[in-house]
Amino acid sequence: MEGDTAGDCQAEAERGTAVTTNLLALLPEDVLADILRRLAPRGLAASRCVCKAWRDAIDARRLLRTELLPLSPGGIFINFHNYYISEFFSRPSTSRPSISGKHDYLPDAGTRSWSKVLDHCNGLLLVVAYDVLDRRLEYVLNPATRFCAPLPPCPPPLVEMNSSSEKYLVYDPTISPHYEVFSITSFWYNNNRLPEDPVVEQSEWPPSIYVIHVFSSRTGCWEQRSYVREGEAAGTIADMRHSPGDQRNAVYWRGALYVHCQSDFVMRISLANNKYQVIKPPKGIELQHFPQFHLGKSEKGVYCASIHGRCRIRVWILDQSPYKMEWVLKHNNNLIEWLLKNKLENVRHCPGRKVIGPWILDDVNYYYGKHMQDDDDDAETTVQERLKWSLEASEGVKFAFDTDNDDKVYYNSDDSIVGEETGCSSSEGLLDEKLVWSFDCKDDILNGKWYSGYIEVLGFHPYKEIVFLSESITRGLAYHLKSSKVQIMGNLYPARYHQELGNEQLIRSSFLYTPSWLK
């Protein structure tokens, strides 16, 4: 009605929903299920959250198809240094629409509108793009359904002294069709040239009451929410400035947002009770200039992984017992024996050598960048060649999803990881046999042989204890924590990336992507 406020309208809508729910509760369960099955998947997901009776009716009859939910990895978005478009590393699918880093369906599509991924949560991406006037734009989008919504500009951080903010998504389609974006304050790196206020610099961080800007798709607005700290602070604002305030990974798990923050502490924000906790880094993680571990979720909850030296992988799981919140070391192994045995050398220094596997990089920066304006024919030939490699690497593989067999690493009904490598040196058979570790040697040297590459963490499989790795930015690896098996996924070195300076060829961030076909 005229003159009603937004709050009045929302209250009226909620009363109407409550009346409708009560009336439908009088229906027999079979009649209710017949009504619900007529809804679109997105409506079913929302209806499942209305009450327990509706959820039971939907689940008992499997009305909501699980293949539409973000339950299996579809690929990994990777941000390479000096490339402004995120690359997509995945196995090509013949049964689903193609997904890539080329989000040319954004408003005012053009080369500058293709985006860089800032965060991912259950099938939604938060991306940044630039229009023809070089203005920064942010969107929330679903690459599977091409849903796209602009994110309004966020208010500045409440602590404005040499600070900025990083944004993180919260979205669970099994609970609500709506999403939220949290803006977390970060502080500029102190290079001894920043103007400082001693009082501000010695303030504890995060504060006892942390006011966070949160965007809700339900209201379409940013709002301030206050979260009360439980336990100690991580340090002072001055402590935060010892490392750059770059975007780090975050995890949304069971109603809480876990954010990897400066100085390598993790902030656990409970959405249910508006409280938060500071979780100290795992023991053995030393404060360095750059982040020392990768945060993610997997089979049993919240995990983090770190690479010590060049190739020792350490994995922790977060123990969230009622009376403690700490990291417990779960896995500690050195990959050097497997790496040296299979003679994995740097492909960048072996011209003509190819890494073959079922997963490929879409190379969107190469094919659609300004340096490809006159090479479209060559680009198309290369695309077909890479697809052929992927099909050859997948040939003869039997796929299964619901399996307890640890001898294979499966992702979904038509994706498994197998790999082989051809070129100037050969590997010995399938690269998946169980490793026998030797801990008596230095991490990077084994029997006088030195491993000259390096391993990086790309992400975690969300429902199986598998860590995805990069080996010297040349090939993707899948490392199975339960069996210590390693398998080559395929090439992830971008085309023409060798034209960048050697010390500037690096991965800035990566995001494991789980497609959702609901939003």
C-alpha positions as CSV (number, residue, x, y, z in Angstrom):
1,M,0.0,0.0,0.0
2,E,1.0,3.6,-0.6
3,G,3.1,4.9,2.3
4,D,4.2,1.4,3.5
5,T,7.9,1.0,4.4
6,A,10.0,-1.8,3.1
7,G,9.9,-3.3,6.5
8,D,6.1,-3.2,6.5
9,C,6.0,-4.9,3.2
10,Q,8.4,-7.6,4.2
11,A,6.4,-8.3,7.5
12,E,3.2,-8.5,5.5
13,A,4.9,-11.0,3.0
14,E,6.1,-13.1,5.9
15,R,2.7,-13.2,7.5
16,G,1.2,-14.3,4.1
17,T,3.8,-17.1,3.8
18,A,3.1,-18.3,7.3
19,V,-0.7,-18.5,6.6
20,T,0.0,-20.4,3.3
21,T,2.4,-22.8,5.2
22,N,-0.2,-23.5,7.8
23,L,-2.9,-24.2,5.3
24,L,-0.6,-26.6,3.3
25,A,0.3,-28.4,6.5
26,L,-3.4,-29.6,6.6
27,L,-2.9,-31.4,3.3
28,P,-2.1,-35.2,3.1
29,E,1.6,-35.7,2.5
30,D,1.0,-37.2,-1.0
31,V,-1.0,-34.2,-2.1
32,L,1.7,-31.9,-0.7
33,A,4.3,-33.8,-2.6
34,D,2.3,-33.6,-5.8
35,I,2.1,-29.8,-5.5
36,L,5.8,-29.5,-4.7
37,R,7.0,-31.6,-7.6
38,R,5.5,-29.1,-10.0
39,L,8.0,-26.5,-8.9
40,A,11.2,-25.6,-10.7
41,P,14.4,-26.9,-9.1
42,R,15.2,-23.4,-7.6
43,G,11.7,-23.3,-6.1
44,L,12.1,-26.8,-4.7
45,A,15.4,-25.8,-3.0
46,A,13.7,-22.8,-1.4
47,S,10.6,-24.8,-0.4
48,R,12.8,-27.4,1.3
49,C,13.9,-24.7,3.7
50,V,10.3,-23.7,4.8
51,C,9.7,-26.3,7.4
52,K,10.6,-29.9,8.4
53,A,7.4,-31.4,6.9
54,W,8.2,-29.9,3.5
55,R,11.8,-31.0,3.6
56,D,10.8,-34.6,4.5
57,A,8.2,-34.7,1.7
58,I,10.9,-33.5,-0.8
59,D,13.7,-35.7,0.4
60,A,11.6,-38.9,0.8
61,R,10.5,-38.7,-2.8
62,R,13.8,-37.3,-4.1
63,L,12.0,-34.5,-5.8
64,L,15.1,-32.3,-5.8
65,R,17.6,-33.9,-8.2
66,T,21.0,-34.0,-6.6
67,E,22.9,-33.6,-9.9
68,L,21.6,-30.0,-9.9
69,L,23.3,-29.3,-6.5
70,P,27.0,-28.2,-6.1
71,L,28.1,-31.7,-4.9
72,S,31.0,-32.4,-7.3
73,P,34.0,-30.5,-8.6
74,G,33.6,-29.0,-12.1
75,G,37.1,-27.5,-12.3
76,I,39.4,-25.0,-10.8
77,F,39.5,-21.3,-11.5
78,I,43.2,-20.1,-11.4
79,N,44.5,-16.5,-11.3
80,F,47.9,-16.2,-12.9
81,H,50.1,-13.2,-12.1
82,N,49.9,-10.5,-14.8
83,Y,46.8,-12.1,-16.4
84,Y,43.6,-10.2,-15.7
85,I,41.2,-13.0,-16.7
86,S,40.9,-16.2,-14.6
87,E,41.8,-19.4,-16.3
88,F,39.6,-22.5,-15.9
89,F,41.3,-25.9,-15.5
90,S,38.8,-28.7,-16.0
91,R,37.9,-31.8,-17.9
92,P,35.7,-31.0,-20.9
93,S,32.2,-32.4,-20.6
94,T,30.0,-33.5,-23.5
95,S,26.9,-33.6,-21.3
96,R,26.9,-30.1,-19.9
97,P,27.2,-26.6,-21.3
98,S,30.8,-25.5,-21.4
99,I,32.2,-23.3,-18.6
100,S,35.2,-21.1,-18.9
101,G,36.8,-17.9,-17.6
102,K,35.3,-16.1,-20.6
103,H,32.3,-14.5,-19.0
104,D,31.4,-12.5,-22.1
105,Y,27.7,-12.5,-21.1
106,L,28.4,-9.8,-18.5
107,P,26.8,-6.4,-19.1
108,D,28.8,-4.4,-21.7
109,A,30.6,-7.5,-22.8
110,G,34.1,-7.0,-24.2
111,T,37.6,-8.0,-23.5
112,R,37.8,-5.8,-20.4
113,S,34.5,-7.2,-19.1
114,W,35.9,-10.7,-18.9
115,S,36.5,-11.2,-15.3
116,K,38.8,-12.3,-12.5
117,V,37.4,-14.5,-9.8
118,L,37.6,-13.2,-6.3
119,D,35.7,-15.9,-4.5
120,H,33.5,-19.0,-4.9
121,C,30.8,-20.6,-2.8
122,N,28.7,-23.5,-3.8
123,G,28.5,-22.7,-7.5
124,L,28.4,-18.9,-7.3
125,L,31.4,-16.7,-8.2
126,L,32.3,-13.2,-7.1
127,V,34.1,-11.6,-9.9
128,V,35.6,-8.2,-10.8
129,A,35.5,-6.7,-14.2
130,Y,36.1,-3.3,-15.9
131,D,34.0,-1.4,-18.3
132,V,35.1,0.6,-21.4
133,L,35.9,3.6,-19.1
134,D,38.1,1.4,-16.9
135,R,35.7,1.5,-14.0
136,R,35.8,-1.4,-11.5
137,L,32.6,-3.5,-11.5
138,E,31.8,-6.5,-9.4
139,Y,29.3,-9.2,-10.1
140,V,27.9,-12.3,-8.5
141,L,27.3,-14.9,-11.2
142,N,26.7,-18.6,-11.8
143,P,28.8,-19.8,-14.8
144,A,26.5,-22.9,-15.2
145,T,23.2,-21.1,-15.6
146,R,24.7,-17.7,-16.6
147,F,22.8,-16.0,-13.8
148,C,24.4,-12.6,-13.2
149,A,23.7,-9.8,-10.7
150,P,25.8,-6.6,-10.2
151,L,27.2,-6.1,-6.7
152,P,26.6,-2.5,-5.5
153,P,29.7,-0.6,-4.3
154,C,30.5,-1.4,-0.7
155,P,30.9,1.4,1.9
156,P,34.5,2.0,2.9
157,P,36.0,0.1,5.9
158,L,35.1,1.6,9.3
159,V,38.9,1.6,10.1
160,E,40.0,3.9,7.2
161,M,43.7,4.3,8.1
162,N,45.5,2.8,5.2
163,S,43.1,-0.1,4.8
164,S,40.8,-1.7,2.2
165,S,38.5,-4.7,2.2
166,E,38.2,-8.1,0.7
167,K,34.8,-9.7,-0.1
168,Y,33.6,-13.3,0.5
169,L,30.5,-15.1,-0.6
170,V,28.1,-17.1,1.5
171,Y,25.6,-19.2,-0.4
172,D,23.9,-22.6,0.2
173,P,21.1,-23.4,-2.4
174,T,19.8,-26.2,-0.1
175,I,18.9,-23.7,2.5
176,S,18.0,-20.5,0.6
177,P,18.1,-19.1,-3.0
178,H,19.6,-15.9,-1.5
179,Y,23.3,-15.2,-1.0
180,E,25.3,-12.7,1.1
181,V,28.7,-11.0,0.6
182,F,30.9,-10.2,3.6
183,S,33.4,-7.3,3.4
184,I,36.4,-8.1,5.6
185,T,38.8,-5.3,6.4
186,S,42.5,-5.7,5.4
187,F,45.4,-3.4,6.0
188,W,48.0,-2.2,3.6
189,Y,51.5,-3.6,3.9
190,N,53.8,-1.4,6.0
191,N,56.7,-0.4,3.8
192,N,57.8,2.3,6.4
193,R,56.4,5.0,4.2
194,L,52.8,4.9,5.4
195,P,51.5,7.7,7.7
196,E,50.7,6.1,11.0
197,D,48.6,6.9,14.0
198,P,50.2,5.2,17.0
199,V,46.9,4.8,18.8
200,V,45.3,3.1,15.8
201,E,48.3,0.9,15.1
202,Q,48.4,-0.5,18.6
203,S,44.7,-1.3,18.7
204,E,43.8,-4.9,19.0
205,W,42.6,-6.7,15.8
206,P,40.0,-7.9,15.3
207,P,38.2,-5.7,17.8
208,S,36.0,-7.1,20.6
209,I,32.9,-6.0,18.6
210,Y,33.6,-6.3,14.9
211,V,31.2,-4.3,12.7
212,I,31.1,-5.9,9.2
213,H,29.5,-4.6,6.0
214,V,27.3,-7.4,4.6
215,F,25.4,-7.4,1.3
216,S,22.2,-9.4,1.2
217,S,20.5,-10.4,-2.1
218,R,17.3,-10.6,-0.2
219,T,17.3,-6.8,0.4
220,G,19.6,-5.8,-2.4
221,C,21.5,-3.5,0.1
222,W,24.6,-3.4,2.2
223,E,24.1,-3.3,5.9
224,Q,26.2,-3.2,9.1
225,R,26.2,-6.2,11.3
226,S,28.0,-6.5,14.7
227,Y,29.8,-9.6,15.7
228,V,31.0,-10.2,19.3
229,R,34.4,-11.8,19.7
230,E,34.8,-15.0,21.7
231,G,38.3,-15.4,23.0
232,E,41.5,-13.4,22.3
233,A,42.3,-11.1,19.4
234,A,44.9,-12.1,16.8
235,G,47.2,-9.2,17.5
236,T,47.3,-5.5,16.7
237,I,46.7,-3.6,13.5
238,A,50.4,-3.1,13.3
239,D,50.8,-6.9,13.3
240,M,48.5,-7.2,10.4
241,R,50.7,-5.0,8.3
242,H,53.5,-7.5,8.2
243,S,51.9,-9.3,5.3
244,P,50.0,-7.9,2.2
245,G,46.2,-7.6,2.5
246,D,45.6,-9.7,-0.7
247,Q,42.5,-11.8,-1.1
248,R,42.8,-15.2,0.6
249,N,40.6,-18.2,0.6
250,A,37.4,-18.6,2.7
251,V,35.2,-21.5,3.5
252,Y,31.4,-21.6,4.2
253,W,30.6,-24.7,6.3
254,R,27.6,-25.5,8.5
255,G,26.4,-22.0,9.0
256,A,29.8,-20.4,9.6
257,L,32.2,-18.4,7.4
258,Y,35.9,-19.2,7.8
259,V,38.1,-16.4,6.4
260,H,41.9,-16.8,6.0
261,C,43.2,-13.4,7.2
262,Q,46.4,-11.4,7.4
263,S,49.1,-12.9,9.7
264,D,47.6,-16.3,8.8
265,F,44.9,-16.5,11.4
266,V,41.4,-17.7,10.5
267,M,38.3,-15.9,11.5
268,R,35.3,-18.1,12.2
269,I,32.1,-16.0,11.8
270,S,28.9,-17.6,13.0
271,L,25.9,-16.5,11.1
272,A,23.5,-18.0,13.7
273,N,24.5,-16.1,16.8
274,N,26.5,-13.1,15.5
275,K,29.7,-14.2,17.2
276,Y,33.2,-14.8,15.9
277,Q,36.4,-16.5,17.0
278,V,40.1,-16.1,16.1
279,I,41.7,-19.4,15.2
280,K,45.5,-19.3,15.4
281,P,47.6,-20.8,12.6
282,P,48.7,-24.5,12.8
283,K,51.8,-25.2,14.8
284,G,54.8,-25.1,12.6
285,I,53.5,-22.4,10.4
286,E,55.8,-19.4,10.7
287,L,54.7,-15.9,9.9
288,Q,56.0,-14.9,6.5
289,H,55.5,-12.2,3.9
290,F,52.9,-14.3,2.0
291,P,50.2,-16.7,3.1
292,Q,51.6,-20.0,4.3
293,F,48.7,-22.3,3.9
294,H,45.6,-22.9,1.7
295,L,42.2,-23.0,3.5
296,G,39.4,-25.3,2.2
297,K,36.7,-27.8,3.1
298,S,36.7,-31.5,2.5
299,E,35.2,-34.7,3.6
300,K,35.3,-34.1,7.4
301,G,35.1,-30.4,7.7
302,V,37.5,-27.5,7.4
303,Y,41.1,-28.2,6.3
304,C,44.2,-26.4,5.5
305,A,47.3,-27.5,3.6
306,S,50.8,-26.1,3.4
307,I,53.9,-27.0,1.3
308,H,57.1,-27.1,3.3
309,G,60.2,-26.5,1.2
310,R,59.6,-27.6,-2.4
311,C,57.5,-30.7,-2.1
312,R,56.6,-31.8,1.5
313,I,52.8,-31.5,1.9
314,R,51.3,-31.0,5.3
315,V,47.5,-31.1,5.9
316,W,45.6,-30.1,9.1
317,I,41.9,-30.5,10.0
318,L,40.2,-28.1,12.3
319,D,39.1,-29.7,15.6
320,Q,35.9,-27.9,16.6
321,S,35.2,-29.7,19.9
322,P,33.0,-27.9,22.4
323,Y,35.9,-26.7,24.5
324,K,38.6,-26.0,21.9
325,M,39.2,-24.8,18.4
326,E,42.6,-25.9,17.0
327,W,44.3,-27.4,14.0
328,V,45.3,-31.1,14.2
329,L,48.0,-32.4,11.9
330,K,46.4,-35.1,9.7
331,H,49.0,-35.7,7.0
332,N,52.7,-35.1,6.5
333,N,54.4,-36.6,3.5
334,N,57.3,-35.8,1.1
335,L,56.5,-36.1,-2.6
336,I,60.1,-36.1,-3.7
337,E,60.3,-39.9,-4.2
338,W,57.3,-39.9,-6.6
339,L,58.5,-36.7,-8.4
340,L,62.0,-38.0,-9.0
341,K,60.9,-41.5,-9.9
342,N,58.6,-40.2,-12.6
343,K,61.1,-37.7,-13.8
344,L,58.8,-34.7,-13.6
345,E,61.0,-31.9,-14.8
346,N,60.0,-28.4,-15.8
347,V,58.2,-28.6,-19.1
348,R,58.9,-24.9,-19.7
349,H,62.5,-25.9,-20.3
350,C,61.7,-28.8,-22.6
351,P,60.5,-27.4,-25.9
352,G,58.0,-29.6,-27.7
353,R,57.2,-31.6,-24.6
354,K,53.5,-32.1,-23.9
355,V,51.7,-32.8,-20.6
356,I,48.7,-35.0,-21.5
357,G,45.8,-35.7,-19.2
358,P,42.0,-35.5,-19.2
359,W,42.0,-32.0,-17.7
360,I,42.9,-29.0,-19.8
361,L,43.3,-25.2,-19.3
362,D,40.9,-23.1,-21.4
363,D,43.7,-20.5,-22.1
364,V,41.2,-17.7,-22.4
365,N,43.9,-15.1,-22.0
366,Y,45.8,-16.5,-25.0
367,Y,42.9,-17.1,-27.3
368,Y,41.0,-14.0,-26.7
369,G,43.7,-11.6,-25.6
370,K,44.9,-8.7,-27.7
371,H,47.9,-10.6,-28.9
372,M,45.6,-13.1,-30.6
373,Q,43.8,-10.6,-32.9
374,D,45.5,-12.0,-36.0
375,D,45.9,-15.7,-35.0
376,D,42.3,-17.0,-34.8
377,D,43.0,-19.9,-37.1
378,D,46.0,-21.0,-35.1
379,A,43.9,-20.7,-31.9
380,E,41.2,-22.9,-33.3
381,T,43.7,-25.6,-34.3
382,T,45.3,-25.6,-30.9
383,V,41.9,-25.9,-29.2
384,Q,41.0,-29.0,-31.2
385,E,44.4,-30.5,-30.6
386,R,44.1,-30.1,-26.8
387,L,40.6,-31.6,-26.9
388,K,42.0,-34.5,-28.8
389,W,44.7,-35.0,-26.1
390,S,42.0,-34.9,-23.4
391,L,39.9,-37.6,-25.2
392,E,42.9,-39.8,-25.7
393,A,43.9,-39.5,-22.1
394,S,40.4,-40.5,-21.0
395,E,40.0,-43.4,-23.4
396,G,39.3,-46.7,-21.8
397,V,38.6,-45.3,-18.3
398,K,35.7,-46.7,-16.4
399,F,33.8,-44.1,-14.4
400,A,31.9,-44.4,-11.2
401,F,30.8,-42.0,-8.5
402,D,29.5,-44.0,-5.6
403,T,32.5,-46.1,-4.9
404,D,34.7,-46.9,-1.8
405,N,37.6,-48.1,-3.9
406,D,40.6,-45.9,-3.1
407,D,42.5,-47.2,-6.1
408,K,40.7,-44.6,-8.2
409,V,40.0,-40.9,-7.7
410,Y,36.5,-40.0,-8.9
411,Y,34.8,-36.7,-9.1
412,N,31.3,-37.3,-10.6
413,S,29.4,-39.6,-12.9
414,D,31.6,-38.8,-15.9
415,D,34.9,-37.4,-14.3
416,S,37.8,-39.4,-13.0
417,I,41.5,-38.5,-12.8
418,V,44.0,-40.5,-14.8
419,G,47.0,-39.2,-16.5
420,E,50.2,-39.9,-18.5
421,E,53.0,-37.8,-19.8
422,T,54.8,-38.1,-23.1
423,G,57.8,-36.2,-24.4
424,C,61.5,-36.0,-23.8
425,S,61.4,-38.4,-20.9
426,S,59.0,-41.2,-20.1
427,S,57.4,-42.3,-16.9
428,E,57.1,-45.8,-15.7
429,G,53.6,-47.1,-16.2
430,L,50.6,-45.6,-14.4
431,L,51.6,-42.9,-12.0
432,D,49.4,-44.0,-9.1
433,E,51.2,-46.7,-7.2
434,K,51.5,-46.4,-3.4
435,L,54.6,-44.6,-2.3
436,V,57.1,-45.8,0.2
437,W,58.4,-42.7,2.0
438,S,61.9,-42.0,3.3
439,F,62.1,-39.4,6.1
440,D,65.8,-39.6,6.6
441,C,66.7,-37.2,3.9
442,K,66.3,-33.5,3.4
443,D,63.0,-32.5,1.9
444,D,64.4,-31.5,-1.5
445,I,67.2,-34.1,-1.9
446,L,66.8,-37.9,-2.1
447,N,69.8,-40.2,-2.6
448,G,71.9,-37.3,-4.0
449,K,69.2,-36.3,-6.5
450,W,67.7,-32.8,-6.1
451,Y,64.2,-31.9,-7.1
452,S,64.3,-28.4,-8.8
453,G,60.6,-27.8,-9.2
454,Y,58.0,-26.8,-6.6
455,I,54.5,-27.8,-5.5
456,E,51.6,-25.5,-4.7
457,V,48.1,-26.2,-3.3
458,L,45.2,-25.4,-5.7
459,G,42.4,-26.6,-3.5
460,F,40.5,-29.5,-1.8
461,H,37.9,-31.9,-3.2
462,P,34.9,-30.9,-1.1
463,Y,33.6,-34.4,-0.4
464,K,36.7,-36.7,-0.6
465,E,40.1,-36.3,1.0
466,I,41.9,-35.2,-2.1
467,V,44.2,-32.2,-2.5
468,F,44.7,-30.7,-5.9
469,L,48.2,-29.5,-6.5
470,S,50.2,-27.6,-9.1
471,E,53.7,-28.9,-10.0
472,S,55.9,-26.0,-11.1
473,I,52.8,-24.4,-12.8
474,T,53.1,-27.1,-15.5
475,R,50.7,-29.9,-14.6
476,G,47.8,-30.4,-12.2
477,L,48.1,-33.3,-9.7
478,A,45.5,-35.0,-7.6
479,Y,46.9,-36.3,-4.3
480,H,44.8,-38.8,-2.3
481,L,45.4,-38.4,1.4
482,K,44.1,-41.9,2.4
483,S,46.4,-43.8,0.0
484,S,49.2,-41.3,-0.8
485,K,48.5,-41.9,-4.5
486,V,49.3,-39.2,-7.0
487,Q,47.8,-38.8,-10.5
488,I,48.5,-36.4,-13.3
489,M,45.4,-34.4,-14.3
490,G,46.8,-32.5,-17.3
491,N,48.5,-29.4,-18.4
492,L,47.8,-26.1,-16.6
493,Y,50.7,-23.9,-17.9
494,P,49.1,-21.1,-19.9
495,A,50.0,-20.7,-23.5
496,R,52.7,-18.0,-24.2
497,Y,53.1,-17.6,-20.4
498,H,56.8,-18.0,-21.0
499,Q,56.8,-14.5,-22.4
500,E,56.4,-13.2,-18.9
501,L,59.5,-12.7,-16.8
502,G,60.6,-15.9,-15.1
503,N,60.2,-14.6,-11.6
504,E,56.7,-13.3,-12.5
505,Q,55.3,-16.6,-13.6
506,L,53.2,-17.6,-10.6
507,I,49.8,-18.5,-9.4
508,R,48.2,-15.7,-7.3
509,S,45.0,-17.6,-6.2
510,S,42.8,-20.6,-7.1
511,F,39.2,-21.6,-6.4
512,L,37.8,-25.1,-6.6
513,Y,34.5,-24.8,-8.5
514,T,31.4,-26.9,-7.8
515,P,28.6,-26.2,-10.4
516,S,25.1,-25.5,-9.2
517,W,22.3,-25.6,-11.8
518,L,19.7,-24.1,-9.5
519,K,20.4,-20.3,-9.6
